Amino acid sequence: MENQTANHHYRWLIIVVFFIFVVFLAVLNIFRLRDKSVFFGGISSEVQPTPTPTPTPSVTRGALSMLIDGESRHSQSDYLILEIKADSQNINVVGYDVLLDYDSQAFELIQAKSSVVDFDIYKISLPNRLTLTGVKKTAAVASYIWSGEKIIELVFRPLKTGQFNFRILGSAGKEKTQIVDDKSKVYYPQIDEAMVEIF
């Protein structure tokens, strides 16, 4: 008899716990539907609208220009040397990115080199585009405030005749032509283009 009474109490305990659990879920759903928030242990978790990103204003400062060696006409049998010059307008430069648009079917890049001893240059070649990144060497202590100095020299082999443009792009996808100063501030320089005729 005692065993039946214990089983009877145990069954009632399970039913009561199950009933409390169902009531808890019902109350939880009522709160969720009523205020669009879930209250559990004093913590409110509301669905927040996705914030719209605020565009940061770009600072235009400095300039990059191009110069093709010699005349604007070149023989297909001669290498074409393209110089990129920089005017940093009193910015102490520690790095830069230059996006160069050109016809890669008409020109083969032979060499890309830094004209500034304390800067390493890295290149990424894509169809019709070249990304050049210049980084000041960590051991370099000199300040670099450019005023029309040559910073990059590119050597191309012409592959066909015709008129062609070389353009520094402001941006391409997520990449941008930019100058970085010694305080890690980014500036977007004025850009340039050059035309050449290969005969």
C-alpha positions in Angstrom: 0.0 0.0 0.0 2.8 2.4 0.8 4.4 1.6 -2.5 1.2 2.6 -4.3 0.9 5.8 -2.4 4.6 6.7 -3.2 3.9 6.0 -6.9 0.8 8.0 -6.8 2.7 11.0 -5.3 5.4 10.6 -7.9 2.9 10.7 -10.7 1.4 13.9 -9.3 4.8 15.4 -9.0 5.6 14.7 -12.7 2.2 16.1 -13.8 2.7 19.3 -11.8 6.2 19.8 -13.1 4.9 19.2 -16.7 2.0 21.6 -16.1 4.4 24.3 -14.8 6.6 23.9 -17.8 3.7 24.2 -20.2 2.5 27.4 -18.4 6.0 28.8 -18.6 6.2 28.3 -22.3 2.7 29.8 -22.8 3.7 32.9 -20.8 7.0 33.2 -22.7 5.1 33.1 -26.0 2.6 35.7 -24.8 5.5 38.1 -23.9 7.1 37.4 -27.3 4.0 38.2 -29.2 3.0 41.2 -27.1 6.2 43.3 -27.1 8.3 41.6 -29.7 10.8 40.9 -26.9 11.7 37.9 -24.9 12.1 38.2 -21.1 14.0 35.5 -19.4 15.8 36.1 -16.1 15.4 39.8 -16.4 17.2 40.1 -19.7 15.4 41.6 -22.7 16.5 40.6 -26.2 14.7 42.8 -28.7 14.9 42.5 -32.4 16.8 45.6 -33.5 16.6 47.1 -37.0 19.8 46.8 -39.0 21.6 50.1 -38.8 22.3 51.9 -42.1 26.1 52.5 -42.4 27.0 56.2 -42.5 29.5 56.9 -45.3 32.6 58.5 -44.1 33.7 61.5 -46.1 36.8 60.9 -48.2 39.6 63.4 -48.0 40.9 64.4 -51.4 44.5 65.6 -51.0 47.6 65.1 -53.1 48.0 64.1 -56.7 49.4 61.3 -58.8 50.5 62.0 -62.4 52.0 59.9 -65.2 54.7 60.6 -67.7 55.7 58.5 -70.6 59.3 58.7 -71.4 60.2 60.5 -74.6 57.4 61.3 -77.1 53.8 60.3 -77.1 54.7 58.1 -80.1 56.7 54.9 -79.6 58.0 52.2 -81.8 56.6 48.7 -81.1 60.2 47.5 -81.0 61.1 49.8 -78.0 60.3 49.3 -74.4 57.8 51.9 -73.0 58.8 53.5 -69.7 55.9 54.9 -67.6 56.7 57.1 -64.6 54.2 57.8 -61.8 55.0 61.0 -59.9 53.4 62.1 -56.6 52.6 65.4 -54.9 51.7 64.7 -51.3 50.9 68.3 -50.4 52.7 68.3 -47.1 51.6 64.7 -46.2 54.4 62.6 -44.7 53.8 59.4 -46.8 54.3 55.9 -45.4 52.3 54.0 -47.9 50.2 54.2 -51.1 48.1 52.1 -53.4 47.9 52.9 -57.1 45.3 51.2 -59.5 46.5 51.4 -63.1 44.1 50.6 -65.9 45.7 49.7 -69.3 45.3 47.3 -72.2 47.1 44.1 -71.1 46.6 42.7 -74.6 48.6 45.6 -76.0 51.3 45.8 -73.3 53.3 43.2 -71.4 54.6 44.4 -68.0 58.3 43.7 -67.8 59.2 45.5 -64.5 57.6 47.6 -61.7 60.1 49.2 -59.4 60.1 51.8 -56.6 61.9 55.0 -57.4 62.2 55.7 -53.7 64.9 53.8 -52.0 63.1 53.5 -48.6 59.9 52.1 -50.2 59.2 48.5 -51.2 56.7 48.0 -54.0 54.3 45.1 -54.4 52.3 44.4 -57.6 49.2 42.5 -58.4 48.5 42.0 -62.1 44.9 41.4 -63.3 43.6 41.6 -66.8 43.7 45.2 -67.9 44.7 46.4 -64.4 47.7 46.6 -62.2 47.6 47.3 -58.4 50.8 48.8 -57.0 51.3 49.0 -53.3 54.2 51.0 -51.9 55.2 50.6 -48.2 57.9 52.5 -46.4 60.5 50.2 -44.9 60.4 49.9 -41.1 64.1 50.8 -40.8 63.6 54.0 -42.7 63.7 57.2 -40.6 63.4 59.9 -43.2 60.2 61.7 -43.8 58.7 61.6 -47.3 56.8 64.7 -48.3 56.7 64.6 -52.1 56.4 67.5 -54.5 56.3 66.0 -57.9 58.9 63.3 -57.3 59.0 60.0 -59.3 57.8 57.2 -57.0 57.3 54.3 -59.5 58.8 53.3 -62.8 57.0 50.8 -65.0 58.6 49.1 -68.0 56.2 47.7 -70.7 56.8 45.8 -73.9 54.4 47.0 -76.6 52.6 44.0 -78.3 50.6 45.7 -81.0 50.2 49.1 -82.7 47.5 51.7 -82.1 46.6 54.4 -79.6 46.3 53.4 -76.0 45.4 55.0 -72.7 47.0 54.4 -69.3 44.7 55.6 -66.5 45.1 55.8 -62.7 41.7 54.7 -61.4 40.2 56.2 -58.3 38.7 52.9 -57.4 38.0 49.4 -58.7 35.7 47.1 -56.6 36.8 47.5 -53.0 40.3 48.8 -53.9 41.1 52.5 -54.1 44.0 54.6 -55.1 45.2 56.2 -51.9 48.0 57.7 -49.9 48.6 56.9 -46.2 50.3 59.3 -43.8 52.5 58.6 -40.8 49.3 58.8 -38.5 47.5 56.1 -40.7 45.2 58.7 -42.2 44.1 57.9 -45.7 43.9 60.4 -48.5 42.5 60.1 -52.0 44.7 61.9 -54.5 43.8 63.5 -57.8 44.5 61.1 -60.6 45.8 61.3 -64.1 45.9 59.5 -67.4 48.3 59.4 -70.4 47.9 58.4 -74.0 50.5 56.8 -76.2 50.6 55.8 -79.9 52.5 52.7 -80.8 53.7 52.4 -84.4 
